[in-house]
């Protein structure tokens, strides 16, 4: 076959592949980026943060929002789109529309320069109320993250906004009116969705409710009663419990003294409080140390627990009869002094309890009386034996002389 006959089908196939590639590439689309500006009160064009851009093309529709500096970036399938930048404030409405074409790998910059106009119908009248807040107090109101004045406790404010956009309303969550007293709004924000309002004039309402709260401050060195510290609604009731005694280490312990709540003292370790005003509750403890007295003899006194810094009085007998035969003969054990954490020769002494302490009573055996008795007994026995021996000798002499 001639080369020219072969070249024609090949070129046709290449053209079809190229056309298909172009169509597939266009379907992938590209990027549209830019910045949104609006005319301010001084007639200057300034970047607009958090404005909305509605994008429509055939059956395709989406939206984008600018960042805080007015920039936006959106990726769209290939096609032609109508892009409308919008911004609604309480008193003015801004918008501008532009047409943009997007193709494969395109990167198009579209900036918007919006001029102000009066809000257009349809619009919504939002009635915002504040309940359960005394009339002498007021809270700040924000609409679409912008300050919109204040609302007095028990009062209302009517705000007219565009119905085709969503709007956010918020008040401050906390209002501290005095030390330890505040008003709290648990749901301090509300969103009015654009689908809420029908076409034409409409009215909606929302109420921000506040709760009076008091601060409960609980302090204790033991137990978990302090977990109840925090802000609570007026009338809140809770029982604070703490252990009566806690062993810290060997010979050291903490002993509960009592609760002090707003100046009043309660000796019970379980304290029930009702918040009708700010309240501070403190569990008081004191430290105690153990004193151990060791003695081989007698009945020493003074062992036990003592408050930190106190003086313990220890004592024991001065002397005692020795056990057994030696005691029966008058032997005695005589106190010779204290040793350990107290050095003293007096059988009654004071011990400063600034730590756990152990004191031992020392004794000396006094056997002088038994020894004297034994010696005297021995002498008497010897004398008696000598006397008897002499008596036998004399008797023997007499019997000899008589014979």
C-alpha positions in Angstrom: 0.0 0.0 0.0 1.4 3.5 -0.8 2.7 5.5 2.2 0.2 8.3 1.5 -2.7 5.8 2.0 -1.3 4.7 5.4 -0.6 8.3 6.6 -4.2 9.5 6.4 -5.7 7.0 8.9 -2.9 7.7 11.3 -3.4 11.4 11.2 -7.2 10.9 11.7 -6.5 8.8 14.8 -4.1 11.3 16.2 -6.6 14.1 15.8 -9.3 12.1 17.6 -6.9 11.3 20.5 -5.9 15.0 20.7 -9.5 16.2 20.7 -10.4 13.7 23.5 -7.4 14.9 25.6 -8.5 18.5 25.2 -12.1 17.7 26.3 -10.9 15.6 29.3 -8.5 18.3 30.3 -11.1 21.0 30.1 -13.4 19.0 32.3 -10.8 19.1 35.1 -11.1 22.9 35.4 -8.9 25.4 37.1 -8.5 28.0 39.9 -10.2 31.4 40.4 -8.6 33.7 43.0 -8.8 37.3 44.0 -9.7 39.9 46.6 -12.9 41.6 47.6 -13.0 45.4 48.3 -15.8 47.6 49.5 -16.3 51.4 49.8 -16.0 52.5 53.4 -17.5 55.6 55.1 -14.7 57.7 53.8 -15.3 56.5 50.3 -12.1 54.5 50.2 -11.9 51.0 48.8 -10.8 48.6 51.6 -10.4 44.8 51.7 -13.5 43.1 53.1 -13.0 40.0 55.3 -15.6 37.2 55.6 -17.7 38.3 52.7 -19.7 35.7 50.7 -19.2 34.8 47.0 -22.1 33.0 45.2 -20.9 31.0 42.1 -23.5 29.8 39.5 -22.9 28.0 36.2 -25.6 26.0 34.5 -26.9 23.5 37.1 -23.7 23.9 39.2 -23.8 26.2 42.2 -21.4 26.7 45.1 -20.1 29.5 47.4 -16.9 30.7 48.9 -15.9 33.1 51.7 -13.0 35.5 51.9 -10.5 35.3 54.7 -9.9 38.1 57.2 -7.9 40.1 54.7 -10.5 39.8 51.9 -8.7 37.0 49.8 -10.4 34.0 48.4 -9.5 31.0 46.3 -11.8 28.5 44.7 -11.3 25.5 42.3 -14.1 25.1 39.6 -14.7 22.6 36.8 -14.2 23.9 33.3 -17.0 26.2 32.2 -18.5 29.7 32.5 -19.7 31.1 35.8 -21.5 34.1 37.2 -19.7 35.1 40.4 -21.5 37.5 42.8 -19.7 38.9 45.9 -22.0 40.0 48.7 -21.7 41.7 52.1 -24.6 42.7 54.3 -24.4 45.0 57.3 -27.2 46.2 59.5 -27.7 49.4 57.4 -26.0 48.7 54.0 -25.8 46.0 51.4 -22.9 45.4 49.1 -22.7 43.3 45.9 -21.0 43.0 42.5 -21.3 40.3 39.9 -18.7 39.2 37.3 -18.6 36.5 34.6 -15.5 34.2 34.5 -14.5 31.4 32.2 -12.6 28.4 33.6 -10.6 25.9 31.6 -8.0 23.2 32.2 -5.2 24.3 34.5 -6.4 28.0 34.3 -5.6 30.3 37.1 -7.7 33.4 36.8 -7.7 36.5 39.1 -11.0 38.2 39.6 -11.2 41.1 42.0 -14.5 42.7 43.2 -15.0 46.3 44.0 -18.3 46.7 45.8 -20.3 49.9 46.2 -22.8 50.3 49.1 -26.5 50.4 48.7 -29.5 50.4 51.0 -30.7 46.9 52.0 -33.0 45.4 49.6 -36.2 43.4 50.2 -36.8 40.8 51.3 -35.5 41.5 54.8 -36.1 40.1 58.3 -36.8 41.9 61.5 -35.0 40.1 64.3 -36.2 41.0 67.8 -33.4 40.2 70.3 -34.3 40.1 74.0 -32.3 39.6 77.2 -34.1 37.8 80.2 -33.2 37.1 83.8 -30.7 40.0 84.0 -31.5 42.9 86.3 -32.4 46.1 84.4 -29.4 48.0 86.0 -27.0 45.8 83.9 -26.6 45.6 80.2 -24.6 43.3 77.8 -22.9 43.9 74.5 -24.6 42.6 71.3 -22.7 41.5 68.2 -24.3 41.0 64.8 -22.2 39.1 62.2 -19.2 39.5 64.5 -19.5 43.3 64.6 -20.4 45.4 67.6 -24.0 46.5 67.6 -24.4 48.4 70.9 -25.8 47.0 74.1 -29.1 45.5 75.4 -30.3 46.3 78.9 -31.5 43.5 81.2 -35.1 42.8 80.4 -34.9 44.9 77.3 -35.3 44.2 73.5 -33.7 45.4 70.3 -35.1 45.2 66.8 -32.5 44.5 64.1 -33.3 44.3 60.4 -31.1 42.1 58.2 -31.1 40.6 54.7 -33.1 37.4 54.5 -31.0 35.9 51.7 -28.0 35.6 54.0 -27.4 33.8 57.3 -26.7 36.1 60.3 -25.1 35.5 63.7 -26.1 37.2 66.9 -24.2 36.9 70.1 -23.9 38.4 73.6 -21.1 38.2 76.1 -21.3 34.8 78.0 -20.3 36.3 81.4 -21.1 39.5 83.2 -19.3 39.8 86.5 -21.2 42.4 88.6 -19.2 42.1 91.9 -16.5 39.9 93.4 -17.8 36.4 93.3 -21.1 37.2 91.6 -21.8 37.1 87.9 -24.5 36.4 85.3 -23.9 33.5 82.9 -25.6 32.9 79.5 -25.0 29.3 78.6 -26.2 29.7 75.0 -24.7 33.1 74.1 -24.9 32.8 70.3 -27.7 32.3 67.8 -27.7 31.9 64.1 -30.5 33.1 61.9 -30.4 30.9 58.8 -31.2 32.4 55.5 -33.9 29.7 55.0 -35.8 31.0 58.1 -37.4 34.1 56.6 -39.9 33.9 53.7 -39.9 36.2 50.8 -41.0 39.8 51.7 -41.2 41.2 55.2 -40.8 38.7 58.1 -40.1 38.9 61.8 -38.3 36.4 64.1 -37.3 36.7 67.7 -34.7 35.2 70.0 -34.1 35.5 73.8 -30.8 35.3 75.5 -31.3 34.0 79.1 -28.9 34.6 82.0 -28.4 32.7 85.2 -27.2 34.3 88.4 -24.1 32.5 89.7 -21.9 32.7 92.8 -18.3 31.6 93.2 -17.7 28.7 95.6 -14.0 28.5 96.8 -13.1 25.3 98.7 -9.6 24.7 100.1 -8.5 21.6 102.0 -5.2 19.8 102.2 -6.8 16.4 102.2 -9.7 14.7 100.4 -11.3 15.9 97.2 -13.8 18.5 98.5 -11.9 21.2 96.5 -13.3 19.8 93.3 -16.6 21.5 94.1 -14.9 24.9 93.7 -16.2 27.0 90.8 -19.2 29.0 89.7 -22.6 27.6 90.5 -26.2 28.8 90.1 -27.8 30.6 93.0 -29.3 28.1 95.4 -26.8 25.4 94.5 -26.5 22.9 97.4 -23.5 20.6 98.0 -22.1 18.6 100.9 -18.3 19.1 101.5 -16.6 16.2 103.2 -13.1 15.8 104.4 -11.3 13.1 106.4 -11.0 13.6 110.2 -7.5 12.1 110.3 -4.8 11.4 107.7 -1.6 9.5 108.4 1.2 11.3 106.5 4.1 9.1 107.5 5.4 7.0 110.4 4.6 8.9 113.5 3.2 11.9 111.7 -0.5 12.6 111.1 -2.9 15.5 110.2 -6.0 15.9 112.4 -9.1 17.8 111.3 -10.0 20.9 113.4 -13.1 22.2 111.6 -14.6 23.9 108.6 -14.5 27.7 108.4 -17.1 28.9 105.9 -17.6 32.7 105.5 -16.4 33.3 109.0 -18.4 30.6 110.7 -16.7 27.5 112.2 -18.1 24.0 112.1 -16.4 21.1 113.8 -18.2 18.4 111.7 -16.1 17.0 108.9 -19.2 17.0 106.7 -20.5 20.5 105.8 -23.6 21.2 103.7 -23.6 24.6 102.0 -26.2 26.4 100.0 -25.0 29.2 97.7 -27.0 32.4 98.3 -23.9 34.5 98.1 -20.2 34.0 97.3 -18.8 31.5 99.7 -15.3 30.5 100.8 -14.9 27.2 102.8 -11.6 26.1 104.3 -10.9 22.8 106.1 -8.3 23.4 108.9 -5.9 20.7 110.0 -3.1 20.6 112.5 -0.1 18.2 112.5 0.6 15.8 115.3 3.7 13.7 116.2 3.9 10.4 118.1 6.0 10.1 121.3 7.1 6.6 122.2 8.3 5.8 125.8 10.3 2.6 126.4 11.2 1.4 129.8 12.2 -2.0 131.1 10.7 -1.4 134.5 7.8 0.6 136.0 4.9 2.3 134.4 6.2 5.2 132.3 3.6 7.8 131.2 3.7 10.2 128.3 3.4 8.0 125.2 1.0 9.2 122.6 0.1 11.8 119.9 0.9 15.5 120.5 0.2 18.6 118.5 3.1 20.0 116.7 5.1 22.5 118.9 3.6 21.3 122.2 5.5 20.0 125.2 4.9 16.4 126.3 5.4 15.5 129.9 7.1 12.2 130.5 7.6 10.5 133.9 8.5 7.2 135.5 9.1 5.9 139.1 12.4 6.9 140.7 13.1 3.4 142.0 11.4 0.0 142.1 12.0 -3.3 143.9 14.1 -5.7 142.0 12.4 -8.8 140.8 12.9 -12.2 142.4 15.0 -12.9 145.6 17.1 -9.8 145.3 14.0 -7.7 145.5 12.8 -9.6 148.5 16.1 -8.8 150.2 15.7 -5.1 149.5 17.3 -4.8 146.1 16.0 -2.0 143.9 16.2 -0.8 140.3 17.0 3.0 140.4 16.1 5.3 137.5 19.4 6.7 136.0 18.1 9.0 133.3 16.4 9.4 129.9 18.1 8.7 126.5 17.2 8.9 122.9 15.3 12.1 121.8 15.4 13.4 125.4 18.5 13.5 127.6 17.7 14.2 131.3 18.4 12.7 134.7 15.0 13.8 136.1 12.4 11.1 136.2 9.8 13.8 135.1 10.7 15.9 132.1 9.3 17.9 129.1 9.8 16.9 125.5 9.3 19.4 122.7 7.2 17.7 120.0 8.6 19.1 116.8 9.0 15.7 115.1 8.2 12.0 115.9 10.3 11.0 119.0 11.3 8.0 121.0 12.7 8.2 124.6 14.0 5.3 126.7 14.2 5.1 130.5 17.5 3.8 131.8 17.9 1.9 135.1 20.7 0.9 137.5 20.4 -2.1 139.9 21.1 -1.3 143.6 21.9 -4.5 145.5 23.6 -2.9 148.5 20.9 -3.9 150.9 20.7 -7.6 149.8 24.5 -7.8 149.9 24.5 -6.4 153.4 21.8 -8.8 154.6 23.7 -11.8 153.0 26.9 -10.7 154.6 25.3 -10.3 158.0 23.6 -13.6 157.7 26.9 -15.3 156.8 28.6 -13.7 159.8 25.8 -14.9 162.1 26.0 -18.4 160.7 29.7 -18.4 161.2 29.4 -17.1 164.7 26.7 -19.7 165.5 28.8 -22.5 164.0 31.9 -21.4 166.1 29.7 -21.2 169.2 28.3 -24.7 168.7 31.8 -26.0 167.9 33.2 -24.6 171.2 30.2 -25.9 173.1 30.8 -29.4 171.8 34.5 -29.1 172.8 33.7 -28.0 176.3 31.2 -30.8 176.7 33.8 -33.3 175.5 36.3 -32.1 178.2 33.7 -32.4 180.9 32.9 -36.0 180.0 36.6 -36.9 180.0 37.1 -35.4 183.5 34.1 -37.3 184.9 35.5 -40.6 183.8 
